Amino acid sequence: HKGVGLGHKFLRHIERTRILLHIIDMADENSSANYNIIANELLHYKEELAARTQVLVLNKSDLVDEVEKIKLEKYFSQFNQNVISISGETGHGIDTLVERIMEILDKADQ
């Protein structure tokens, strides 16, 4: 948000989107901190951008045990009702993700 690196160029680019899709690595022990950094950048750049419809995609669900998966889903659900666990490797959850995105876009077009 301070214009460092790709800062403003990237943030201006995503202003044109209807949905923000965050891909979060569930296997990264810093996943919550990484998300919080991005959320903070959006908020400081433009509050309306931070308030835009978002989908939090928790990727690499195949690399974490069920207890950790549930813990992360619960943690990220506090930020957004659109939390979906997937595995890019196995394809688990991809259909659910596509369906959710289509639902959101359909609602936006009404």
VOBA-1610 file (N, C-alpha, C; in pm, whole numbers, padded with zeros to 5 digits, always signed):
BEGIN
His+00081-00120+00000His+00000+00000+00000His+00086+00127+00000Lys+00213+00112+00031Lys+00303+00229+00033Lys+00372+00251-00101Gly+00339+00167-00200Gly+00397+00185-00332Gly+00533+00120-00351Val+00575+00037-00258Val+00704-00030-00267Val+00689-00153-00357Gly+00790-00179-00437Gly+00785-00294-00527Gly+00670-00280-00626Leu+00592-00385-00642Leu+00476-00381-00732Leu+00355-00319-00665Gly+00365-00284-00537Gly+00258-00230-00455Gly+00140-00168-00527His+00151-00041-00563His+00037+00030-00622His-00003-00028-00757Lys+00094-00068-00837Lys+00063-00125-00968Lys-00025-00249-00951Phe+00013-00337-00860Phe-00064-00459-00835Phe-00201-00426-00777Leu-00205-00338-00678Leu-00332-00305-00613Leu-00428-00235-00709Arg-00377-00149-00797Arg-00464-00086-00897Arg-00520-00192-00992His-00438-00289-01024His-00483-00398-01114His-00598-00476-01051Ile-00589-00511-00924Ile-00694-00593-00864Ile-00819-00512-00832Glu-00811-00380-00841Glu-00932-00298-00821Glu-01037-00330-00927Arg-00996-00381-01040Arg-01089-00411-01151Arg-01158-00546-01137Thr-01128-00619-01033Thr-01185-00753-01016Thr-01312-00748-00932Arg-01400-00846-00954Arg-01523-00855-00874Arg-01503-00943-00751Ile-01410-01037-00761Ile-01382-01131-00652Ile-01231-01134-00630Leu-01193-01142-00504Leu-01052-01163-00471Leu-01037-01307-00425Leu-00947-01378-00488Leu-00921-01518-00456Leu-00783-01526-00392His-00779-01568-00266His-00652-01583-00195His-00617-01732-00194Ile-00501-01766-00245Ile-00454-01904-00239Ile-00357-01911-00121Ile-00394-01989-00021Ile-00318-01997+00104Ile-00261-02138+00119Asp-00134-02146+00142Asp-00064-02274+00158Asp-00089-02327+00299Met-00173-02429+00311Met-00203-02487+00442Met-00081-02549+00508Ala+00012-02593+00427Ala+00130-02661+00481Ala+00235-02563+00533Asp+00218-02436+00504Asp+00312-02334+00550Asp+00275-02294+00693Glu+00367-02307+00785Glu+00338-02275+00925Glu+00308-02126+00945Asn+00338-02043+00846Asn+00311-01900+00854Asn+00188-01859+00772Ser+00101-01955+00741Ser-00012-01925+00653Ser-00101-01815+00707Ser-00128-01815+00836Ser-00215-01711+00892Ser-00146-01575+00888Ala-00020-01569+00920Ala+00055-01442+00915Ala+00064-01390+00772Asn+00086-01480+00677Asn+00093-01440+00536Asn-00039-01380+00490Tyr-00150-01444+00525Tyr-00281-01391+00490Tyr-00303-01254+00555Asn-00268-01242+00681Asn-00288-01115+00753Asn-00211-01000+00690Ile-00094-01028+00637Ile-00016-00924+00569Ile-00093-00874+00447Ile-00144-00966+00366Ile-00218-00928+00245Ile-00346-00854+00283Ala-00420-00905+00380Ala-00544-00840+00424Ala-00516-00699+00472Asn-00409-00681+00545Asn-00370-00549+00595Asn-00334-00455+00480Glu-00264-00505+00381Glu-00229-00423+00265Glu-00355-00376+00192Leu-00451-00465+00174Leu-00577-00429+00108Leu-00649-00321+00187Leu-00658-00340+00317Leu-00727-00246+00404Leu-00663-00107+00401His-00531-00102+00405His-00462+00026+00405His-00465+00095+00269Tyr-00473+00017+00163Tyr-00478+00075+00029Tyr-00616+00137+00005Lys-00722+00056+00019Lys-00859+00104+00003Lys-00951+00011+00080Glu-01026+00068+00172Glu-01117-00014+00253Glu-01218-00087+00167Glu-01264-00024+00058Glu-01363-00089-00028Glu-01304-00215-00094Leu-01176-00214-00120Leu-01111-00332-00177Leu-01106-00444-00074Ala-01078-00411+00050Ala-01076-00511+00158Ala-01215-00566+00184Ala-01319-00487+00154Ala-01457-00531+00177Ala-01514-00610+00060Arg-01442-00619-00049Arg-01488-00691-00168Arg-01505-00840-00137Thr-01593-00905-00211Thr-01612-01049-00195Thr-01479-01121-00214Gln-01450-01208-00118Gln-01324-01281-00122Gln-01349-01431-00101Val-01265-01510-00163Val-01266-01655-00141Val-01127-01692-00092Leu-01123-01755+00023Leu-00996-01801+00079Leu-00980-01949+00043Val-00886-01978-00043Val-00862-02113-00091Val-00745-02171-00015Leu-00775-02269+00069Leu-00671-02333+00149Leu-00616-02451+00070Asn-00501-02431+00008Asn-00442-02531-00080Asn-00348-02624-00002Lys-00318-02736-00063Lys-00229-02839-00008Lys-00294-02913+00109Ser-00425-02930+00102Ser-00496-03001+00209Ser-00448-03146+00221Asp-00386-03197+00116Asp-00334-03334+00120Asp-00206-03345+00204Leu-00148-03232+00241Leu-00022-03235+00317Leu-00039-03211+00466Val-00162-03187+00510Val-00186-03165+00653Val-00283-03269+00705Asp-00269-03303+00832Asp-00362-03400+00889Asp-00499-03336+00912Glu-00598-03419+00939Glu-00736-03373+00950Glu-00755-03272+01064Val-00686-03292+01175Val-00697-03200+01289Val-00646-03061+01250Glu-00531-03056+01185Glu-00474-02929+01142Glu-00562-02864+01035Lys-00616-02944+00946Lys-00705-02892+00841Lys-00827-02823+00904Ile-00890-02888+00999Ile-01008-02832+01067Ile-00970-02704+01142Lys-00855-02706+01208Lys-00808-02589+01282Lys-00789-02469+01188Leu-00726-02492+01072Leu-00703-02384+00977Leu-00833-02335+00914Glu-00922-02428+00881Glu-01052-02389+00825Glu-01128-02300+00924Lys-01125-02338+01049Lys-01193-02260+01153Lys-01129-02122+01166Tyr-00998-02117+01169Tyr-00928-01990+01182Tyr-00963-01897+01067Phe-00953-01946+00944Phe-00978-01860+00828Phe-01126-01827+00809Ser-01214-01908+00861Ser-01357-01880+00851Ser-01397-01753+00926Gln-01320-01714+01024Gln-01353-01591+01098Gln-01342-01468+01008Phe-01267-01476+00899Phe-01248-01363+00811Phe-01348-01359+00697Asn-01399-01474+00661Asn-01477-01481+00539Asn-01557-01610+00535Gln-01682-01604+00487Gln-01761-01727+00478Gln-01721-01814+00359Asn-01640-01760+00270Asn-01599-01834+00151Asn-01462-01898+00171Val-01458-02002+00251Val-01333-02073+00277Val-01346-02213+00220Ile-01255-02249+00132Ile-01262-02379+00067Ile-01124-02444+00071Ser-01120-02569+00117Ser-00996-02645+00118Ser-00985-02723-00012Ile-00868-02718-00071Ile-00844-02792-00194Ile-00707-02858-00188Ser-00684-02943-00286Ser-00551-02995-00310Ser-00525-02983-00460Gly-00434-02897-00496Gly-00396-02884-00636Gly-00335-03012-00688Glu-00271-03086-00601Glu-00205-03212-00639Glu-00307-03321-00672Thr-00406-03339-00585Thr-00501-03449-00604Thr-00630-03405-00674Gly-00655-03273-00675Gly-00778-03222-00735Gly-00894-03214-00637His-00873-03259-00514His-00980-03255-00414His-01025-03111-00390Gly-01156-03088-00396Gly-01214-02958-00368Gly-01219-02861-00485Ile-01156-02894-00595Ile-01153-02803-00710Ile-01294-02778-00764Asp-01374-02884-00776Asp-01511-02868-00826Asp-01592-02777-00733Thr-01575-02793-00603Thr-01643-02709-00506Thr-01600-02563-00523Leu-01472-02541-00544Leu-01420-02406-00564Leu-01482-02342-00688Val-01485-02414-00797Val-01542-02361-00922Val-01690-02329-00903Glu-01762-02419-00837Glu-01905-02395-00811Glu-01926-02270-00727Arg-01846-02252-00623Arg-01859-02134-00536Arg-01832-02006-00613Ile-01729-02006-00696Ile-01697-01888-00775Ile-01812-01856-00870Met-01868-01958-00934Met-01980-01937-01025Met-02102-01882-00950Glu-02129-01931-00830Glu-02241-01880-00749Glu-02221-01732-00718Ile-02102-01696-00680Ile-02073-01557-00645Ile-02089-01467-00768Leu-02037-01511-00881Leu-02049-01431-01003Leu-02194-01420-01048Asp-02269-01529-01036Asp-02411-01525-01073Asp-02487-01425-00986Lys-02460-01424-00858Lys-02525-01328-00767Lys-02489-01185-00803Ala-02364-01164-00840Ala-02317-01030-00874Ala-02382-00978-01002Asp-02417-01069-01093Asp-02478-01031-01218Asp-02627-01002-01207Gln-02687-01037-01094Gln-02832-01017-01077Gln-02866-00876-01039
//
